[in-house]
Amino acid sequence: MTACAIEGVGTDGNTEDVTETAAAGPPELRGLTGLRELAGLPRRPAALTLAADGSYAARLTQGPGGGWYPERWTLDGCEPYAVPLPGRLPERPDSALLPLTDGRVLILRRAEGHCTVALLYPTGPGTGELPLGAVETEELTLLPPAPCGTTVHALAPVGGEGARRATAVWLLHGGAEGPRRIALVPGRCTGGAWLDREGRLLALDRELDGLTKTVVVDLGRGGEVSPLLQITERSNDRLLLADPDSGLILLRSDAPGYDRMGWGVLGSTLPVRFPEALRPADAALTPFAVQPGQALAPESCAVAFRVDAAAGTWLATWRPAAKRLGRQAAPAGWLAGTGRWTPDGELRLPYTTPATPCGVARVTVPRDAVDAGPTDAAPPSSALLVPVPAPAPASHSQRLTRLPWDTSSALPPTSGIRTTPAGYPNGCTTSAQPDPAAGEPRADRAHPQPCRPVPLQQAPLAAREAR
């Protein structure tokens, strides 16, 4: 069997990375300025971390005096609201948060030589804290929320360099005791994605012998490791996003000659595809949410992207069947790179403004709008245009509707943006890198839901070169 993982999608509660790189990218990205050097963007605190079921979220925010404190968002009621969880002392800005589905928030604090873990919860006017223990390591990185919503895992490097280096998988919360190591994976591992709804198959990007490949760690079998992504023998293949329901995955590989973003289906024998729509000029794409509940239709799953360019940051959506990247107008104050799809295709985005410190925008993306135009042809221009942000309403909930707009225009229209009346139920958000042939193959819609990942077939690179 083979494994998969994600890198840099900002769901682990620690930091978020932009996954496009310019230095090794296509010619139109080389020498690009104004993107904070896409070849190595600095890691920054995650804007917001969503719980597994989307009922809660958490983030670090600054108080009037400049100190940092945790803030929990409640998203499963009629209107979202925020509850501060300050401690006796301000938190360090590198502290990591992960909300649980029971309302508590796990906080990971880094200190010299070790990391401590505790649970925070509101207690009337104060904040309750339940210490869980400590891990003796200089570096401990939270993984995305487990599907069950009550267990928390993390990665820690072990050993030295080269062949002696390994990565430990820690269970920080949810076991019978305190934090304990449950698996040891040879090599340096990053990223992290859950491939099943039981929280057993964990995908990681592993760097070993100078190459990075995605592997699966079976936590139900004592940490058994097996490969998943291997497009070519010498390519670097990383998983960016995975949907356990449909099997849709987004990945980044340098198999085409330089880093390209592609997609495939777990359990499918069809090759990985690298659509032109996922290679915009002068911009970096970071997938952060995929539509769940599409068990037999991976090509119909909607994917949301954070777009970083010299002109700013905005929102885009895409479906494999459409092969076109749809530009969206995000709400004012959007916590960029965070959000969640509902099974019926509504995208919910958290935002904060001075007038609305805790809000959720509802973005409706009609299927016919995304699929408009010929699906086997590249768009007129791969350059991304800057959408106009929606004005923030006084209520806590926004509804944004995307209308088709011409990519040849300078800016998309704003007439498709409307706000809900005050008191409209927000529904709450749910919530832890050669050009293709003219007609790219499409996966079979009737493939069964995979219970266990299987290796993805190699991409037909020779055929692409011949073209």
C-alpha positions, -999 to +999 in steps of 0.1 A: +000+000+000+011+036-003+006+067+018-004+103+013-001+136+031-006+173+029+019+202+032+012+238+040-026+241+041-028+259+074-050+234+091-027+222+119-032+252+141+005+262+140+014+279+108+003+282+073+025+281+042+019+291+006+026+259-014+036+274-048+073+280-053+087+304-078+123+295-079+117+261-093+084+269-110+074+277-145+091+305-164+063+330-158+069+327-120+107+331-121+119+365-110+085+374-097+085+402-072+060+414-047+049+379-036+071+379-005+095+356-023+073+326-032+104+304-033+104+304+005+076+322+021+080+327+059+058+307+082+032+328+099+006+321+127-025+304+113-054+328+110-080+304+125-082+266+132-115+248+128-126+218+148-132+185+130-170+191+128-169+229+125-187+235+157-158+255+172-127+273+160-098+289+178-071+315+172-045+336+189-054+373+190-037+404+205-052+424+233-051+462+237-017+459+254-001+439+226-002+405+245-014+374+228-043+353+242-064+324+229-099+331+215-126+304+210-153+308+183-186+290+187-201+283+153-229+258+159-256+282+171-278+308+153-250+333+153-213+328+158-197+344+188-162+346+204-151+339+239-116+350+251-095+325+270-067+345+286-044+330+311-025+346+339+003+355+315+002+364+278+009+336+254+039+334+231+029+341+195+043+306+185+018+288+207-005+265+188-042+259+192-066+231+182-103+232+192-121+200+202-157+192+194-166+193+231-157+230+233-123+228+249-092+241+232-059+224+233-029+247+236+007+237+228+033+260+245+069+258+234+097+263+259+135+256+259+140+219+255+104+208+258+067+216+249+038+215+273+002+207+265-030+218+282-067+221+277-084+255+280-121+261+287-142+290+298-153+291+335-176+321+340-154+352+340-121+332+340-103+305+321-099+270+333-068+250+324-062+213+326-025+203+322-020+172+301+018+168+303+050+177+285+071+163+256+109+166+257+115+180+223+126+213+208+100+210+180+064+197+182+039+203+154+002+198+157-015+177+131-049+186+116-079+176+138-086+139+138-120+130+122-134+120+156-128+155+169-116+145+204-080+132+198-050+153+190-018+142+174+016+159+167+049+153+150+083+156+166+118+151+149+140+123+164+177+116+159+203+134+138+207+139+101+206+116+071+197+080+075+195+083+113+168+109+112+132+099+121+099+115+130+078+105+160+040+106+160+026+116+194-009+112+208-013+143+229-049+139+240-074+111+237-055+082+252-057+066+286-027+085+299-009+117+291+011+124+259+027+092+245+045+082+213+025+059+191+046+056+159+081+062+146+086+070+109+121+069+093+129+102+076+118+138+081+080+141+080+059+172+075+023+180+065-004+156+076-038+145+063-064+119+074-074+094+047-103+078+065-132+089+088-119+066+116-087+085+122-065+054+115-047+062+082-025+093+085-007+106+054+026+124+058+052+139+034+084+121+041+119+133+031+143+104+028+175+099+008+171+133-008+135+128-021+101+137-007+073+112-011+039+108+006+035+078+029+007+064+050+011+056+086-014+030+098-020+039+135-042+008+138-012-014+131+014+001+154+026+027+129+031+006+099+044+027+070+037+022+033+041+045+002+013+062-016+026+089-041+053+079-065+047+095-099+082+088-110+111+072-093+131+104-088+102+129-085+093+148-053+056+142-047+036+159-019+000+157-009-017+190-004-053+180+003-073+148+006-110+141+009-118+107+025-154+106+011-146+108-026-110+099-026-101+132-044-065+144-036-046+174-047-008+171-049+023+189-059+050+171-080+081+181-100+076+151-123+066+173-152+100+190-150+092+216-124+067+219-095+031+216-107-002+211-089-022+181-099-051+159-089-059+122-087-083+098-070-073+073-043-082+038-055-082+048-091-060+033-118-061+065-139-029+087-139-024+119-120-035+149-141-018+184-141-045+208-154-035+241-168-061+258-146-040+251-115-009+269-130-019+306-129+006+331-139+021+354-112+001+339-083+004+311-057-024+287-050-030+271-017-060+246-014-076+248+020-111+231+017-127+204-003-164+196-006-173+165+015-200+139+009-193+132-028-186+095-024-191+085-061-183+118-078-147+130-071-147+151-103-177+171-089-160+180-056-155+217-052-121+229-039-114+263-024-081+280-029-063+309-012-046+330-040-016+350-031-003+375-057+015+408-058-018+426-059-030+409-027-048+377-014-082+365-025-104+334-031-108+310-060-128+278-065-124+249-089-138+214-097-119+187-116-147+183-141-147+220-149-110+224-155-115+262-150-105+283-120-134+304-107-125+337-091-145+347-060-150+379-041-142+370-005-158+389+024-141+419+039-120+408+069-118+372+057-093+351+077-075+341+046-069+304+040-097+292+063-132+279+056-152+248+049-176+234+023-209+219+032-220+187+014-245+207-007-217+230-021-219+261+001-186+276+012-185+291+046-157+316+054-149+331+088-142+368+089-136+395+114-139+433+112-141+461+138-179+461+134-182+423+134-154+406+155-168+371+148-187+364+116-193+337+090-199+344+053-218+320+032-206+317-004-229+301-030-210+288-060-235+276-086-223+245-104-232+259-138-212+290-131-181+270-123-186+246-152-193+273-178-173+272-209-156+243-227-140+219-203-113+207-225-098+240-234-075+263-214-089+297-203-080+327-225-055+338-199-039+320-170-034+353-151-055+357-120-074+389-116-080+407-083-116+405-071-133+433-053-139+424-016-175+424-004-184+451+022-188+438+057-224+440+069-235+448+104-249+413+109-227+383+118-236+365+086-230+372+049-242+354+018-220+358-012-232+345-046-207+341-074-218+351-109-198+343-141-175+370-152-153+375-182-116+368-176-107+395-201-121+423-178-099+441-154-120+433-123-149+409-116-184+424-110-197+430-075-234+427-084-234+391-074-227+399-037-255+403-013-259+402+024-284+383+045-308+402+067-299+405+104-306+373+122-303+350+092-290+317+105-254+313+094-254+276+095-219+277+110-187+267+093-178+231+096-145+223+111-065+213+119+025+215-038+046+194-195+012+206-201-016+182-202-031+168-233-059+188-249-085+164-235-073+151-202-088+117-191-115+119-165-119+095-136-148+070-136-177+085-115-188+051-105-157+039-088-163+025-053-154+044-022-119+032-013-115+017+022-077+017+019-054+037-003-037+021-032-007+034-052-015+060-078-004+051-114+025+069-129+016+099-150+021+094-187+050+119-190+064+103-222+031+109-240+031+146-229+067+150-241+057+135-275+030+161-278 
